[in-house]
Amino acid sequence: MSINATQLKTELGAYSRTHNKEVRAMAYQKSVTAKYMRTVPAIKGRFPALQSITGRVVQGFQAVWSPLGITEFRVNELKNYQQKVNYPIKPADIQASWLAHLYEENKKPQDMPISKYIIEKELMPAVVRDREHLICRGVYDANDLGTFGKSMNGIVKVIELGLAANSENPVYQIPMEAITVANITDQVTEFELALPESIKGFLTKIYMSSSNLEKYRLDYFKKYGSYPSYTENKGFTTILGSRELIGLPGLNGSDLIFSTPDENFLRLIDLNDEPVITDVQALDYDVKIFMEWWEGVAFWTNQLVVAGVIGGNITGLAPAGANQKYYGTDAVVAQP
């Protein structure tokens, strides 16, 4: 049994056309991180997220008109990025792994055609794996799009930009110490205590890397002789507010800890674009699969994102006047 590049190209092309919806669903399936995000479809490129801030409006009664309250409209520009896959296959190389899969699963070729195997067992798992990394750790570089990791900004970079001193859409920051396996429980508790009171009730989850969640569990066990509270529905929860502790594998390698209301955490995709597999070609001994889609991550309102800043000295929104505008108090700057 053998298959050449032309035969494989024909079979893959037919499979992608016949199973277009399934292929799209596999490509756009929610990764570990994306399942916690609100999906915003039909976004291609830039999208202005309009937000409004209204000042105090209630005052004591007087029998004269005395206006109080100003509504300010602001725009947080959301952005997603066009992604692509150029996946080369040598039929002779892939055929061996396909036959091994059939043997291990006790299947016949008609049960798992090689085109189905390539897309479902090789290509799409790699796409989902890479998307998880990009969603969390991607750093966009328009001059180096051919290098993995540089095709979009992920969560870490979006929050990093919001923490910049001159950010037009700043992120609320809370100072933290460097995280270790001996202090992470205390650090998360201090972070939770410092959450802004006016939105505490909407902050139901605290996100961190899955490796730091493991450190939290170990530190908690050493301190209290048991593991953190756990339920099947909510997973592990915090000491104070019973907030869900979410460990994201895509954040491994980063000590970022953050929280935001569920509806504010966005996954930006385009459901109205062309099919994600755009072409299948054969050239010499190779078969080439072409894929395209749009994807991005964002927060509708950056000011409702709360992030721990290791070594920081500001509690609140850093730009002058921003914390007063959104939270009614001045940001607190710790003195050295």
C-alpha positions as a Markdown table, in Angstrom:
| # | Residue | x | y | z |
|---|---|---|---|---|
| 1 | Met | 0.0 | 0.0 | 0.0 |
| 2 | Ser | 1.5 | 3.3 | -1.0 |
| 3 | Ile | 0.3 | 6.8 | -1.9 |
| 4 | Asn | 1.9 | 9.5 | -3.9 |
| 5 | Ala | 1.7 | 13.3 | -3.5 |
| 6 | Thr | -0.9 | 13.8 | -6.2 |
| 7 | Gln | -3.2 | 11.1 | -4.7 |
| 8 | Leu | -2.8 | 12.5 | -1.2 |
| 9 | Lys | -3.5 | 16.1 | -2.5 |
| 10 | Thr | -6.7 | 14.9 | -4.2 |
| 11 | Glu | -7.9 | 13.1 | -1.0 |
| 12 | Leu | -7.0 | 15.9 | 1.3 |
| 13 | Gly | -8.7 | 18.5 | -0.9 |
| 14 | Ala | -11.9 | 16.3 | -1.1 |
| 15 | Tyr | -11.9 | 15.8 | 2.7 |
| 16 | Ser | -11.5 | 19.5 | 3.5 |
| 17 | Arg | -14.3 | 20.4 | 1.1 |
| 18 | Thr | -16.7 | 17.7 | 2.3 |
| 19 | His | -15.9 | 18.3 | 6.0 |
| 20 | Asn | -15.5 | 22.0 | 5.9 |
| 21 | Lys | -17.7 | 22.7 | 8.9 |
| 22 | Glu | -15.9 | 20.0 | 10.9 |
| 23 | Val | -12.5 | 21.4 | 9.9 |
| 24 | Arg | -13.6 | 24.9 | 10.9 |
| 25 | Ala | -14.9 | 23.6 | 14.3 |
| 26 | Met | -11.6 | 21.8 | 14.9 |
| 27 | Ala | -9.5 | 24.9 | 14.0 |
| 28 | Tyr | -11.7 | 27.3 | 16.1 |
| 29 | Gln | -12.3 | 24.9 | 19.0 |
| 30 | Lys | -11.7 | 26.5 | 22.4 |
| 31 | Ser | -8.3 | 25.8 | 23.9 |
| 32 | Val | -7.8 | 25.6 | 27.7 |
| 33 | Thr | -7.5 | 29.4 | 28.0 |
| 34 | Ala | -10.2 | 30.2 | 25.3 |
| 35 | Lys | -12.9 | 28.4 | 27.2 |
| 36 | Tyr | -12.8 | 31.1 | 29.9 |
| 37 | Met | -13.1 | 33.9 | 27.3 |
| 38 | Arg | -16.2 | 35.4 | 25.7 |
| 39 | Thr | -16.1 | 34.9 | 22.0 |
| 40 | Val | -16.7 | 37.9 | 19.8 |
| 41 | Pro | -17.2 | 36.8 | 16.2 |
| 42 | Ala | -17.0 | 38.7 | 12.9 |
| 43 | Ile | -14.0 | 40.8 | 13.9 |
| 44 | Lys | -11.3 | 41.3 | 11.2 |
| 45 | Gly | -8.5 | 43.6 | 12.0 |
| 46 | Arg | -9.4 | 46.5 | 14.3 |
| 47 | Phe | -12.7 | 47.0 | 16.2 |
| 48 | Pro | -13.4 | 50.0 | 18.5 |
| 49 | Ala | -14.9 | 49.0 | 21.9 |
| 50 | Leu | -16.9 | 51.9 | 23.1 |
| 51 | Gln | -17.0 | 52.5 | 26.8 |
| 52 | Ser | -18.6 | 55.3 | 28.9 |
| 53 | Ile | -17.7 | 56.7 | 32.3 |
| 54 | Thr | -20.4 | 58.7 | 34.2 |
| 55 | Gly | -19.4 | 60.8 | 37.2 |
| 56 | Arg | -21.5 | 61.4 | 40.3 |
| 57 | Val | -25.1 | 62.5 | 39.6 |
| 58 | Val | -27.0 | 62.6 | 42.9 |
| 59 | Gln | -27.2 | 65.8 | 45.0 |
| 60 | Gly | -29.4 | 67.4 | 47.6 |
| 61 | Phe | -32.7 | 68.9 | 46.4 |
| 62 | Gln | -32.9 | 72.7 | 45.6 |
| 63 | Ala | -35.6 | 74.3 | 43.6 |
| 64 | Val | -33.2 | 75.4 | 40.9 |
| 65 | Trp | -31.5 | 73.6 | 38.0 |
| 66 | Ser | -28.0 | 72.7 | 39.1 |
| 67 | Pro | -26.4 | 70.2 | 36.7 |
| 68 | Leu | -24.2 | 67.5 | 38.1 |
| 69 | Gly | -22.6 | 64.6 | 36.2 |
| 70 | Ile | -20.6 | 64.2 | 33.0 |
| 71 | Thr | -20.5 | 61.2 | 30.8 |
| 72 | Glu | -17.3 | 60.7 | 29.0 |
| 73 | Phe | -17.0 | 58.2 | 26.0 |
| 74 | Arg | -13.8 | 56.4 | 25.3 |
| 75 | Val | -12.6 | 53.8 | 22.8 |
| 76 | Asn | -10.4 | 50.8 | 23.5 |
| 77 | Glu | -9.3 | 49.5 | 20.1 |
| 78 | Leu | -9.5 | 45.7 | 19.9 |
| 79 | Lys | -7.4 | 44.0 | 17.4 |
| 80 | Asn | -7.1 | 40.5 | 15.9 |
| 81 | Tyr | -4.5 | 39.2 | 13.6 |
| 82 | Gln | -4.5 | 37.0 | 10.5 |
| 83 | Gln | -2.9 | 33.7 | 11.1 |
| 84 | Lys | -1.8 | 31.1 | 8.6 |
| 85 | Val | -0.5 | 27.5 | 8.4 |
| 86 | Asn | 1.8 | 26.3 | 5.6 |
| 87 | Tyr | 2.0 | 22.6 | 6.5 |
| 88 | Pro | 4.3 | 20.4 | 4.3 |
| 89 | Ile | 3.8 | 16.6 | 4.2 |
| 90 | Lys | 5.8 | 13.9 | 2.6 |
| 91 | Pro | 3.4 | 11.0 | 1.8 |
| 92 | Ala | 6.1 | 8.4 | 2.5 |
| 93 | Asp | 6.8 | 9.9 | 6.0 |
| 94 | Ile | 3.1 | 10.3 | 7.1 |
| 95 | Gln | 2.1 | 6.9 | 5.8 |
| 96 | Ala | 4.2 | 5.0 | 8.3 |
| 97 | Ser | 2.6 | 6.9 | 11.3 |
| 98 | Trp | -0.9 | 6.4 | 9.7 |
| 99 | Leu | -0.4 | 2.7 | 9.4 |
| 100 | Ala | 0.9 | 2.5 | 13.0 |
| 101 | His | -2.2 | 4.4 | 14.2 |
| 102 | Leu | -4.5 | 1.9 | 12.4 |
| 103 | Tyr | -2.7 | -1.0 | 14.0 |
| 104 | Glu | -2.8 | 0.5 | 17.5 |
| 105 | Glu | -6.5 | 1.4 | 17.2 |
| 106 | Asn | -7.4 | -1.9 | 15.4 |
| 107 | Lys | -8.9 | 0.1 | 12.5 |
| 108 | Lys | -9.1 | -0.5 | 8.8 |
| 109 | Pro | -8.2 | 2.2 | 6.2 |
| 110 | Gln | -11.8 | 2.9 | 5.5 |
| 111 | Asp | -12.4 | 3.6 | 9.2 |
| 112 | Met | -9.7 | 6.3 | 9.2 |
| 113 | Pro | -8.7 | 7.5 | 5.7 |
| 114 | Ile | -5.2 | 9.0 | 5.6 |
| 115 | Ser | -6.7 | 12.5 | 4.9 |
| 116 | Lys | -8.8 | 12.3 | 8.1 |
| 117 | Tyr | -5.8 | 11.0 | 10.0 |
| 118 | Ile | -3.6 | 13.9 | 8.8 |
| 119 | Ile | -6.1 | 16.6 | 9.7 |
| 120 | Glu | -7.6 | 15.2 | 12.9 |
| 121 | Lys | -4.5 | 13.5 | 14.5 |
| 122 | Glu | -1.6 | 15.5 | 13.2 |
| 123 | Leu | -2.5 | 19.0 | 12.0 |
| 124 | Met | -5.4 | 20.2 | 14.2 |
| 125 | Pro | -3.8 | 19.1 | 17.5 |
| 126 | Ala | -0.7 | 21.1 | 16.5 |
| 127 | Val | -2.9 | 24.1 | 15.6 |
| 128 | Val | -4.7 | 24.0 | 18.9 |
| 129 | Arg | -1.4 | 23.6 | 20.8 |
| 130 | Asp | 0.1 | 26.6 | 19.0 |
| 131 | Arg | -3.0 | 28.7 | 19.5 |
| 132 | Glu | -2.9 | 28.1 | 23.3 |
| 133 | His | 0.6 | 29.5 | 23.4 |
| 134 | Leu | -0.2 | 32.5 | 21.1 |
| 135 | Ile | -3.4 | 33.4 | 23.1 |
| 136 | Cys | -1.3 | 33.6 | 26.3 |
| 137 | Arg | 2.3 | 34.5 | 25.3 |
| 138 | Gly | 2.3 | 35.8 | 21.7 |
| 139 | Val | 4.2 | 39.0 | 21.0 |
| 140 | Tyr | 3.3 | 40.6 | 17.6 |
| 141 | Asp | 6.2 | 41.6 | 15.3 |
| 142 | Ala | 5.1 | 42.7 | 11.9 |
| 143 | Asn | 8.7 | 42.3 | 10.7 |
| 144 | Asp | 9.1 | 38.7 | 11.8 |
| 145 | Leu | 5.8 | 37.0 | 11.0 |
| 146 | Gly | 7.4 | 33.8 | 9.9 |
| 147 | Thr | 8.7 | 33.0 | 13.4 |
| 148 | Phe | 6.4 | 31.2 | 15.7 |
| 149 | Gly | 5.0 | 33.3 | 18.5 |
| 150 | Lys | 5.2 | 36.6 | 16.7 |
| 151 | Ser | 1.9 | 36.6 | 14.8 |
| 152 | Met | -0.3 | 38.2 | 17.5 |
| 153 | Asn | -0.3 | 39.8 | 21.0 |
| 154 | Gly | -1.4 | 37.4 | 23.7 |
| 155 | Ile | -2.7 | 38.0 | 27.2 |
| 156 | Val | 0.7 | 38.7 | 28.8 |
| 157 | Lys | 1.6 | 41.4 | 26.2 |
| 158 | Val | -1.9 | 43.0 | 26.2 |
| 159 | Ile | -1.6 | 43.4 | 30.0 |
| 160 | Glu | 2.0 | 44.5 | 29.8 |
| 161 | Leu | 0.9 | 47.3 | 27.4 |
| 162 | Gly | -1.9 | 48.3 | 29.8 |
| 163 | Leu | 0.6 | 48.6 | 32.6 |
| 164 | Ala | 2.8 | 51.1 | 30.8 |
| 165 | Ala | 2.9 | 54.4 | 32.6 |
| 166 | Asn | 1.5 | 56.3 | 29.5 |
| 167 | Ser | -1.1 | 53.8 | 28.5 |
| 168 | Glu | -4.4 | 55.4 | 27.2 |
| 169 | Asn | -6.3 | 52.3 | 28.4 |
| 170 | Pro | -4.4 | 51.3 | 31.6 |
| 171 | Val | -4.7 | 48.1 | 33.7 |
| 172 | Tyr | -5.3 | 48.3 | 37.4 |
| 173 | Gln | -2.2 | 47.1 | 39.2 |
| 174 | Ile | -1.4 | 45.6 | 42.6 |
| 175 | Pro | 2.2 | 45.3 | 43.9 |
| 176 | Met | 3.4 | 41.8 | 44.5 |
| 177 | Glu | 6.7 | 40.2 | 45.6 |
| 178 | Ala | 8.5 | 37.7 | 43.5 |
| 179 | Ile | 6.6 | 34.4 | 43.6 |
| 180 | Thr | 8.1 | 31.4 | 45.2 |
| 181 | Val | 6.7 | 28.0 | 46.4 |
| 182 | Ala | 6.9 | 29.3 | 49.9 |
| 183 | Asn | 5.0 | 32.6 | 49.5 |
| 184 | Ile | 2.5 | 32.1 | 46.7 |
| 185 | Thr | -0.5 | 31.5 | 49.0 |
| 186 | Asp | 0.2 | 34.7 | 50.9 |
| 187 | Gln | 0.8 | 36.6 | 47.7 |
| 188 | Val | -2.5 | 35.5 | 46.2 |
| 189 | Thr | -4.3 | 36.3 | 49.4 |
| 190 | Glu | -2.8 | 39.8 | 49.5 |
| 191 | Phe | -3.7 | 40.3 | 45.8 |
| 192 | Glu | -7.3 | 39.3 | 46.6 |
| 193 | Leu | -7.4 | 41.7 | 49.6 |
| 194 | Ala | -6.3 | 44.6 | 47.3 |
| 195 | Leu | -8.9 | 44.0 | 44.6 |
| 196 | Pro | -10.8 | 47.3 | 44.0 |
| 197 | Glu | -13.9 | 47.2 | 46.2 |
| 198 | Ser | -16.3 | 48.5 | 43.6 |
| 199 | Ile | -15.8 | 45.5 | 41.3 |
| 200 | Lys | -14.9 | 42.8 | 43.7 |
| 201 | Gly | -18.3 | 41.2 | 43.3 |
| 202 | Phe | -17.6 | 40.7 | 39.6 |
| 203 | Leu | -14.2 | 39.3 | 40.0 |
| 204 | Thr | -15.0 | 35.6 | 40.3 |
| 205 | Lys | -11.8 | 34.1 | 38.9 |
| 206 | Ile | -8.0 | 34.6 | 39.5 |
| 207 | Tyr | -5.8 | 33.4 | 36.6 |
| 208 | Met | -2.2 | 32.2 | 36.8 |
| 209 | Ser | 0.0 | 29.7 | 35.2 |
| 210 | Ser | -0.8 | 26.0 | 35.8 |
| 211 | Ser | 2.7 | 25.6 | 37.3 |
| 212 | Asn | 2.0 | 28.4 | 39.8 |
| 213 | Leu | -1.3 | 26.9 | 40.7 |
| 214 | Glu | 0.6 | 23.7 | 41.6 |
| 215 | Lys | 2.9 | 25.8 | 43.7 |
| 216 | Tyr | -0.1 | 27.4 | 45.4 |
| 217 | Arg | -1.6 | 24.0 | 46.3 |
| 218 | Leu | 1.8 | 22.8 | 47.7 |
| 219 | Asp | 2.3 | 26.0 | 49.7 |
| 220 | Tyr | -1.3 | 25.8 | 51.0 |
| 221 | Phe | -0.8 | 22.2 | 52.1 |
| 222 | Lys | 2.4 | 23.0 | 53.9 |
| 223 | Lys | 0.8 | 25.9 | 55.7 |
| 224 | Tyr | -2.6 | 24.4 | 56.6 |
| 225 | Gly | -2.2 | 20.7 | 56.4 |
| 226 | Ser | -4.8 | 20.3 | 53.6 |
| 227 | Tyr | -5.3 | 21.3 | 50.0 |
| 228 | Pro | -7.4 | 24.4 | 49.0 |
| 229 | Ser | -11.1 | 24.0 | 48.8 |
| 230 | Tyr | -12.2 | 22.1 | 45.7 |
| 231 | Thr | -15.5 | 21.4 | 44.0 |
| 232 | Glu | -16.2 | 19.7 | 40.7 |
| 233 | Asn | -17.9 | 22.8 | 39.4 |
| 234 | Lys | -15.5 | 25.5 | 40.5 |
| 235 | Gly | -12.2 | 23.6 | 41.0 |
| 236 | Phe | -9.8 | 25.1 | 43.5 |
| 237 | Thr | -10.9 | 28.3 | 45.2 |
| 238 | Thr | -9.3 | 31.1 | 47.3 |
| 239 | Ile | -9.3 | 31.5 | 51.0 |
| 240 | Leu | -11.1 | 34.8 | 51.2 |
| 241 | Gly | -13.6 | 35.3 | 48.4 |
| 242 | Ser | -14.0 | 31.7 | 47.2 |
| 243 | Arg | -12.8 | 32.8 | 43.8 |
| 244 | Glu | -11.9 | 30.2 | 41.3 |
| 245 | Leu | -8.2 | 29.6 | 40.9 |
| 246 | Ile | -7.6 | 29.0 | 37.2 |
| 247 | Gly | -4.3 | 27.5 | 36.0 |
| 248 | Leu | -3.5 | 28.2 | 32.4 |
| 249 | Pro | -0.8 | 26.1 | 30.8 |
| 250 | Gly | -0.2 | 28.8 | 28.2 |
| 251 | Leu | 1.0 | 31.1 | 31.0 |
| 252 | Asn | 3.7 | 28.7 | 32.1 |
| 253 | Gly | 7.0 | 30.6 | 32.2 |
| 254 | Ser | 5.2 | 33.7 | 33.4 |
| 255 | Asp | 4.4 | 34.8 | 36.9 |
| 256 | Leu | 1.4 | 36.9 | 35.7 |
| 257 | Ile | -1.6 | 36.8 | 38.1 |
| 258 | Phe | -4.7 | 38.7 | 37.0 |
| 259 | Ser | -8.5 | 38.9 | 37.4 |
| 260 | Thr | -11.2 | 40.5 | 35.3 |
| 261 | Pro | -15.0 | 40.1 | 35.0 |
| 262 | Asp | -16.0 | 37.1 | 32.8 |
| 263 | Glu | -17.7 | 39.3 | 30.2 |
| 264 | Asn | -14.6 | 41.5 | 29.8 |
| 265 | Phe | -12.2 | 38.7 | 28.8 |
| 266 | Leu | -12.5 | 38.4 | 25.0 |
| 267 | Arg | -11.5 | 36.0 | 22.2 |
| 268 | Leu | -11.7 | 37.7 | 18.8 |
| 269 | Ile | -12.3 | 35.5 | 15.8 |
| 270 | Asp | -13.9 | 35.8 | 12.3 |
| 271 | Leu | -16.7 | 33.3 | 11.6 |
| 272 | Asn | -17.5 | 34.9 | 8.2 |
| 273 | Asp | -14.2 | 34.4 | 6.5 |
| 274 | Glu | -13.4 | 31.8 | 3.8 |
| 275 | Pro | -12.9 | 28.2 | 4.9 |
| 276 | Val | -9.8 | 27.8 | 7.1 |
| 277 | Ile | -8.2 | 25.3 | 4.7 |
| 278 | Thr | -7.8 | 27.5 | 1.7 |
| 279 | Asp | -5.8 | 25.2 | -0.6 |
| 280 | Val | -4.1 | 21.9 | -1.0 |
| 281 | Gln | -1.2 | 21.6 | -3.5 |
| 282 | Ala | 1.2 | 18.9 | -4.6 |
| 283 | Leu | 4.8 | 19.8 | -5.7 |
| 284 | Asp | 7.4 | 17.2 | -6.3 |
| 285 | Tyr | 7.3 | 14.8 | -3.3 |
| 286 | Asp | 5.5 | 17.2 | -1.0 |
| 287 | Val | 1.8 | 18.0 | -0.3 |
| 288 | Lys | 1.2 | 21.5 | 1.0 |
| 289 | Ile | -1.8 | 22.4 | 3.2 |
| 290 | Phe | -2.7 | 26.1 | 3.4 |
| 291 | Met | -4.8 | 27.4 | 6.2 |
| 292 | Glu | -5.9 | 30.9 | 7.2 |
| 293 | Trp | -8.0 | 32.5 | 10.0 |
| 294 | Trp | -8.2 | 35.5 | 12.2 |
| 295 | Glu | -7.7 | 35.5 | 16.0 |
| 296 | Gly | -6.9 | 37.9 | 18.8 |
| 297 | Val | -7.4 | 38.4 | 22.5 |
| 298 | Ala | -8.4 | 41.5 | 24.3 |
| 299 | Phe | -10.3 | 43.1 | 27.2 |
| 300 | Trp | -13.3 | 45.2 | 26.4 |
| 301 | Thr | -12.3 | 47.6 | 29.2 |
| 302 | Asn | -8.7 | 47.4 | 30.3 |
| 303 | Gln | -9.5 | 49.4 | 33.4 |
| 304 | Leu | -11.5 | 46.4 | 34.7 |
| 305 | Val | -8.4 | 44.1 | 34.5 |
| 306 | Val | -6.5 | 43.7 | 37.8 |
| 307 | Ala | -2.9 | 42.5 | 37.5 |
| 308 | Gly | -0.2 | 41.8 | 40.0 |
| 309 | Val | 3.1 | 43.6 | 39.3 |
| 310 | Ile | 6.2 | 42.1 | 40.9 |
| 311 | Gly | 8.2 | 44.8 | 42.4 |
| 312 | Gly | 5.6 | 47.4 | 41.7 |
| 313 | Asn | 4.7 | 50.3 | 44.0 |
| 314 | Ile | 1.3 | 51.5 | 42.7 |
| 315 | Thr | -2.1 | 50.2 | 43.6 |
| 316 | Gly | -4.6 | 51.4 | 41.1 |
| 317 | Leu | -4.5 | 52.8 | 37.5 |
| 318 | Ala | -1.1 | 54.5 | 37.1 |
| 319 | Pro | -1.8 | 57.4 | 34.7 |
| 320 | Ala | -2.6 | 60.7 | 36.4 |
| 321 | Gly | -6.2 | 61.0 | 37.2 |
| 322 | Ala | -7.2 | 57.7 | 35.8 |
| 323 | Asn | -8.0 | 55.9 | 39.1 |
| 324 | Gln | -10.1 | 58.9 | 40.3 |
| 325 | Lys | -12.1 | 58.8 | 37.0 |
| 326 | Tyr | -12.9 | 55.1 | 37.1 |
| 327 | Tyr | -12.8 | 54.2 | 40.8 |
| 328 | Gly | -13.4 | 57.5 | 42.6 |
| 329 | Thr | -10.2 | 57.6 | 44.5 |
| 330 | Asp | -6.6 | 58.4 | 43.8 |
| 331 | Ala | -4.1 | 55.6 | 43.0 |
| 332 | Val | -1.9 | 54.7 | 46.0 |
| 333 | Val | 1.8 | 55.0 | 45.5 |
| 334 | Ala | 3.9 | 53.2 | 48.2 |
| 335 | Gln | 6.8 | 55.2 | 49.5 |
| 336 | Pro | 10.3 | 53.6 | 49.4 |
